[in-house]
Each structure stands twice: as C-alpha cells, then as structure tokens.
Amino acid sequence: MIRLLGKFSPVLFLVMWSSGAIFVKLGLTSASVWSFLAVRATGALLLLLVIIGIFFRSVFTELRHLTKKDLSSLFFTGLLLQGAYQSCFFLAIYNGLSPGVLALVLGLQPMLTPIVGREQIGLSRYIFLLIGLLGLTIAIVGAQDTSHITVWGIVFGLLSVLAITIGSVHQKKSNQPPLISAFLQYCAASVLFVTIILLVGWNANIDTNFIIASSWMIVIVSVGAVLLLLFMLQKEAASKVSVLFYFVPILTMLFDYLVFDTQLSWVIVIGTTIVLASIYLYRLPDTRPHLLSVEPKGHR
C-alpha cells in the first residue's frame, strides 16, 4: 500500500493541490481572507483530530513523547507552510498581483529549494529547473495572465515563495510522520489565524459557496494534499518534491477551463509539454545517466 501510494502520490498531490485555487476563488466571494484562512486551519485541525482519534490513536502517544525541540520545530514549520505561505499568497493577490505573475514568482521555489537545503543536485538538474521555469513562463504568457503587477503584490509573492521553500526544507529535516507533522502544523496555524480574527473581526457569510469552498479546502487540500506533501517530503529529497510545483499553475488553468470555460491556447499546450518534460527528467532516479551531469569535486 505504501509503495503504491509512493508511486501515485505526485499525481494525486498535484490534482488535489491545484484544485484549491478554484475553491479559494469561490470561497472569497463570501468571506474575507482572514476568515477563510481561519476556517480552513481550524477545520483541518478538527478533521485530523477525528481521523487520529478513530484510526490512529497511537499518534497521541507519539505526540506525548516528542521533545520540546521537536515541538518547537514542527510549530515553526507550521507557521511557515500553513501560516506565512498561505497568508502571503492571498495578500499578493489581494494587493493586485495577477495569478499568472504570482505563479511565475512561485516558480522560483524549485530553484531555491536545493540552494536553501544545500542539496548537491548537479548542473544537469539546474538546467532542467531552468527549462521548467521557461515552460511555465510560456504557458502563463499564453494564458495572457501577466497583467497587474504591483510593488506590494511582488513583495508578498516573494515572501510567499520564501516561506514555502524554507518550510519545506525544514519539514524534510524534521523527518516526523505526516500525521504528527500535519496535526502540529495546523495547531500553530489555527492559533495564528484565530488570533488575527480576534484582532480584525469575523467577516463571512455562511452561504452555499462558503460551505462548498471551505469543505473542499479542508478535506481535499488542507488534509489530503498536505498529508501527501508531507509523505513525499519524508520519502524524497525536498528538491524532487518542489519541482512538482511547476505544474500546479498549469493544472489550475485546466481546472479553470473545465469549471469556468476559460480558453486554452496552443501556447499553453507547448509550455505545458516543456514543463512535463523538465519534471520527468528532473525526477529520474540518480542511478540513471543524465545529460550534462557533473560529478561533485573530489569524487572519483
């Protein structure tokens, strides 16, 4: 089962994570950014409590045996991945940055991750990362979604990519089981967003759009996709996981086409093909030969 999950987790993660943008768009028609984020974090925390309480009670025992260092590390990771990343992502769009430009900014993550994580990936894989970024740029330009650039939008976009990059590397180093990591991360995020709500006030209409959007974000994205992300970070190098994020905006455009009938052009198809090729080549096992591969200095 674990082997099967490991094989299909990248595809499942991409489909789940990419669907989030559609339901965020739906949910924000009925709620403010902070109210929506608070519901998402606390809802995910409660759902994880139910899952652990029914199926994985041993997790509670493991939680009691965590050291203060482990707890502080996971809380810090949660504040980065579930707090800072999500907040800055929403604030970038709120401050006028188009989703296309934000996707390009977030496209820096796969290149930043091996640098921040000090991974020795070789010249060939850096070339594949650059090719992937080129393909992403072509696809987004083809979608004509590079308008609306603002200073604060760029600032929050850069903070968002830094938060998810550092958070992913930090999570990889912690090497805690996904359920324990997710539970403590959402504890941290819930405290953060509930505190913000107490300061700025609650602003949401509990209508059909809000219920559908928040339910999807809690169950599919915040629990399902996040657990898969943590599972992959536990099994693979952080850089091999981060490269998958190149394909997220492209899948989001596909969902946008299926749900809102947004047009797709041949330029998007070409950019998508380049991204897929770069992801495939980058994620090839290390035992396979790579074009332009360079051995580390001192290795014979």
C-alpha positions as CSV (number, residue, x, y, z in Angstrom):
1,M,0.0,0.0,0.0
2,I,2.8,2.4,0.9
3,R,4.7,1.5,-2.3
4,L,1.5,2.1,-4.3
5,L,0.9,5.5,-2.6
6,G,4.6,6.4,-3.2
7,K,4.1,5.7,-6.9
8,F,0.9,7.8,-7.4
9,S,1.3,10.4,-4.7
10,P,2.8,13.1,-7.0
11,V,-0.2,12.9,-9.4
12,L,-2.7,12.8,-6.6
13,F,-1.0,15.7,-4.8
14,L,-0.9,17.8,-8.0
15,V,-4.6,17.2,-8.7
16,M,-5.7,18.0,-5.1
17,W,-3.4,21.0,-4.6
18,S,-4.2,22.6,-8.0
19,S,-7.9,22.4,-7.4
20,G,-7.5,24.7,-4.4
21,A,-7.3,27.9,-6.4
22,I,-10.8,27.3,-7.9
23,F,-12.4,26.8,-4.5
24,V,-10.4,29.7,-2.9
25,K,-11.8,31.9,-5.7
26,L,-15.3,30.6,-4.8
27,G,-14.9,31.0,-1.1
28,L,-13.6,34.5,-1.2
29,T,-16.9,35.6,-2.7
30,S,-18.4,35.0,0.7
31,A,-15.6,35.6,3.2
32,S,-12.6,37.8,3.9
33,V,-9.1,36.4,3.5
34,W,-8.5,36.0,7.3
35,S,-11.9,34.5,8.0
36,F,-11.5,31.9,5.2
37,L,-8.0,31.0,6.4
38,A,-9.1,30.7,10.0
39,V,-11.9,28.3,9.0
40,R,-9.6,26.3,6.8
41,A,-6.9,25.9,9.5
42,T,-9.3,25.1,12.4
43,G,-11.4,22.8,10.2
44,A,-8.4,20.8,9.1
45,L,-7.2,20.6,12.7
46,L,-10.6,19.2,13.8
47,L,-10.7,16.7,10.9
48,L,-7.2,15.5,11.8
49,L,-8.3,15.1,15.4
50,V,-11.2,12.9,14.3
51,I,-9.0,10.8,11.9
52,I,-6.3,10.3,14.6
53,G,-8.9,9.5,17.3
54,I,-10.7,6.9,15.3
55,F,-7.9,5.3,13.2
56,F,-4.5,6.2,14.6
57,R,-4.8,6.6,18.4
58,S,-1.1,5.7,18.7
59,V,-0.3,9.1,17.4
60,F,-1.4,10.7,20.7
61,T,1.2,8.6,22.5
62,E,3.9,9.6,20.0
63,L,2.9,13.2,20.5
64,R,3.4,12.9,24.2
65,H,7.0,11.6,23.6
66,L,8.1,14.5,21.4
67,T,10.8,16.7,22.9
68,K,10.5,20.4,23.3
69,K,12.9,20.8,20.3
70,D,10.7,18.6,18.1
71,L,7.5,20.5,19.1
72,S,9.1,23.9,18.5
73,S,10.5,22.7,15.2
74,L,7.1,21.5,13.9
75,F,5.3,24.6,15.2
76,F,7.8,26.8,13.4
77,T,7.3,24.7,10.2
78,G,3.5,25.1,10.6
79,L,3.8,28.8,10.9
80,L,5.8,28.9,7.6
81,L,3.9,26.4,5.5
82,Q,0.3,26.8,6.8
83,G,0.6,30.4,8.1
84,A,3.1,32.6,6.3
85,Y,2.9,30.9,2.9
86,Q,-1.0,30.9,2.8
87,S,-1.2,34.5,4.2
88,C,1.3,36.0,1.8
89,F,-0.2,34.1,-1.2
90,F,-3.7,35.6,-0.5
91,L,-2.2,39.0,0.3
92,A,-0.3,39.1,-3.0
93,I,-3.5,38.6,-5.0
94,Y,-5.4,41.0,-2.7
95,N,-2.8,43.6,-3.4
96,G,-3.3,43.4,-7.2
97,L,-0.8,40.8,-8.4
98,S,-2.4,38.6,-11.1
99,P,-2.4,34.8,-10.5
100,G,-0.1,34.4,-13.6
101,V,2.6,36.7,-12.2
102,L,2.3,35.1,-8.8
103,A,2.7,31.7,-10.4
104,L,6.0,32.9,-12.0
105,V,7.2,34.2,-8.7
106,L,6.4,30.9,-7.0
107,G,8.2,29.2,-9.9
108,L,11.4,30.3,-8.2
109,Q,10.8,27.7,-5.4
110,P,12.2,24.6,-7.2
111,M,15.4,26.5,-7.9
112,L,15.6,28.0,-4.4
113,T,14.9,24.6,-2.6
114,P,18.2,22.8,-3.4
115,I,20.2,26.0,-2.5
116,V,18.4,26.5,0.8
117,G,18.5,22.8,1.6
118,R,22.2,22.6,0.4
119,E,21.4,19.6,-1.9
120,Q,24.1,18.6,-4.4
121,I,21.9,18.2,-7.5
122,G,24.4,18.7,-10.3
123,L,24.4,21.0,-13.3
124,S,22.0,18.9,-15.4
125,R,19.2,19.2,-12.8
126,Y,19.7,23.0,-12.6
127,I,19.3,23.1,-16.3
128,F,16.1,21.1,-16.1
129,L,14.8,23.5,-13.5
130,L,15.5,26.5,-15.8
131,I,13.8,24.7,-18.7
132,G,10.8,24.1,-16.4
133,L,10.6,27.8,-15.5
134,L,10.8,28.6,-19.2
135,G,7.9,26.3,-19.9
136,L,5.9,27.8,-17.1
137,T,6.5,31.3,-18.4
138,I,5.4,30.3,-21.9
139,A,2.2,28.7,-20.6
140,I,1.3,31.7,-18.4
141,V,2.1,34.2,-21.2
142,G,-0.1,32.1,-23.4
143,A,-2.9,32.4,-20.9
144,Q,-2.5,36.2,-21.1
145,D,-2.3,36.4,-17.3
146,T,0.8,38.6,-16.8
147,S,-1.0,41.9,-16.2
148,H,-1.4,43.7,-12.9
149,I,2.0,44.0,-11.3
150,T,2.1,45.9,-8.0
151,V,5.0,46.6,-5.6
152,W,3.2,45.1,-2.6
153,G,2.0,42.2,-4.7
154,I,5.5,41.3,-5.6
155,V,6.7,41.7,-2.0
156,F,4.1,39.3,-0.7
157,G,4.7,37.0,-3.6
158,L,8.4,36.8,-2.7
159,L,7.6,36.3,1.0
160,S,5.3,33.5,0.0
161,V,7.9,31.7,-2.0
162,L,10.5,32.1,0.7
163,A,8.0,30.7,3.3
164,I,7.2,27.6,1.4
165,T,10.8,27.0,0.4
166,I,12.2,27.3,3.9
167,G,9.2,25.5,5.4
168,S,9.6,22.5,3.0
169,V,13.4,22.2,3.8
170,H,12.7,22.5,7.5
171,Q,10.0,19.8,7.3
172,K,12.4,17.5,5.4
173,K,15.0,17.9,8.2
174,S,12.4,17.1,11.0
175,N,11.6,13.7,9.4
176,Q,8.4,13.3,11.5
177,P,5.5,11.1,10.4
178,P,3.0,13.1,8.2
179,L,0.0,12.8,10.6
180,I,2.1,14.2,13.5
181,S,3.6,17.0,11.4
182,A,0.2,18.0,9.9
183,F,-1.5,18.0,13.3
184,L,1.0,20.2,15.0
185,Q,1.3,22.5,11.9
186,Y,-2.4,23.1,12.0
187,C,-2.3,23.7,15.7
188,A,0.2,26.5,15.0
189,A,-1.8,27.9,12.0
190,S,-5.1,27.8,14.0
191,V,-3.6,29.8,16.8
192,L,-2.2,32.3,14.3
193,F,-5.4,32.9,12.3
194,V,-7.8,32.8,15.3
195,T,-5.7,35.5,16.9
196,I,-5.9,37.6,13.8
197,I,-9.7,37.1,13.6
198,L,-9.9,38.3,17.3
199,L,-8.0,41.5,16.2
200,V,-9.6,42.3,12.8
201,G,-13.1,40.7,13.3
202,W,-15.1,37.9,11.6
203,N,-16.3,38.6,8.1
204,A,-18.1,35.8,6.3
205,N,-21.5,34.8,5.0
206,I,-22.3,31.2,5.7
207,D,-23.9,30.5,2.3
208,T,-23.7,27.7,-0.2
209,N,-20.5,29.0,-1.8
210,F,-18.7,29.3,1.5
211,I,-19.8,25.8,2.7
212,I,-18.7,24.1,-0.5
213,A,-15.4,26.0,-0.8
214,S,-14.4,25.6,2.9
215,S,-15.4,21.9,2.9
216,W,-13.3,21.2,-0.2
217,M,-10.3,23.2,1.1
218,I,-10.4,21.4,4.5
219,V,-10.9,17.8,3.3
220,I,-9.2,17.7,-0.1
221,V,-6.5,20.4,0.1
222,S,-5.6,21.0,3.7
223,V,-5.8,17.4,4.9
224,G,-5.5,15.2,1.7
225,A,-2.9,17.2,-0.3
226,V,-0.9,18.4,2.7
227,L,-0.6,14.8,4.1
228,L,0.6,13.7,0.6
229,L,3.1,16.6,0.5
230,L,4.5,15.6,4.0
231,F,4.6,12.0,2.9
232,M,6.6,12.8,-0.2
233,L,9.0,15.1,1.8
234,Q,9.6,12.2,4.2
235,K,10.4,9.8,1.3
236,E,12.2,12.0,-1.2
237,A,14.6,14.9,-1.4
238,A,12.9,18.3,-0.9
239,S,14.1,19.4,-4.4
240,K,12.3,16.5,-6.1
241,V,9.1,17.4,-4.4
242,S,9.4,21.2,-5.0
243,V,9.8,20.7,-8.8
244,L,6.2,19.4,-8.9
245,F,5.0,22.9,-8.1
246,Y,6.0,23.9,-11.7
247,F,2.9,22.1,-12.8
248,V,0.4,23.5,-10.3
249,P,-0.5,26.7,-12.2
250,I,-0.9,24.7,-15.4
251,L,-3.3,22.3,-13.7
252,T,-5.1,25.2,-12.2
253,M,-5.6,26.7,-15.7
254,L,-7.0,23.3,-16.8
255,F,-9.5,23.3,-13.8
256,D,-10.4,26.9,-14.7
257,Y,-11.1,25.8,-18.3
258,L,-13.3,22.8,-17.1
259,V,-15.2,24.8,-14.4
260,F,-15.3,28.4,-15.9
261,D,-14.8,27.6,-19.6
262,T,-11.6,29.7,-19.8
263,Q,-10.0,29.3,-23.2
264,L,-6.8,27.3,-23.6
265,S,-4.3,28.2,-26.4
266,W,-1.6,26.2,-28.3
267,V,1.0,28.3,-26.5
268,I,-0.3,26.9,-23.2
269,V,-0.1,23.4,-24.6
270,I,3.5,24.0,-25.7
271,G,4.5,25.4,-22.3
272,T,2.8,22.5,-20.5
273,T,4.7,20.0,-22.6
274,I,8.0,21.7,-21.7
275,V,7.1,21.7,-18.0
276,L,6.1,18.0,-18.1
277,A,9.4,17.0,-19.8
278,S,11.5,19.0,-17.3
279,I,9.7,17.5,-14.3
280,Y,10.1,14.0,-15.7
281,L,13.8,14.4,-16.4
282,Y,14.5,16.1,-13.1
283,R,12.8,13.3,-11.1
284,L,14.7,10.5,-12.9
285,P,16.4,8.2,-10.3
286,D,20.0,9.2,-9.6
287,T,21.2,5.8,-10.9
288,R,20.3,6.8,-14.5
289,P,22.7,8.8,-16.6
290,H,21.9,12.4,-17.1
291,L,22.9,14.7,-20.0
292,L,25.5,17.2,-18.9
293,S,25.7,15.6,-15.4
294,V,28.7,16.8,-13.4
295,E,30.4,14.8,-10.7
296,P,31.0,16.6,-7.4
297,K,34.6,17.8,-6.8
298,G,36.7,15.2,-5.2
299,H,34.5,12.3,-6.4
300,R,36.2,9.6,-8.4
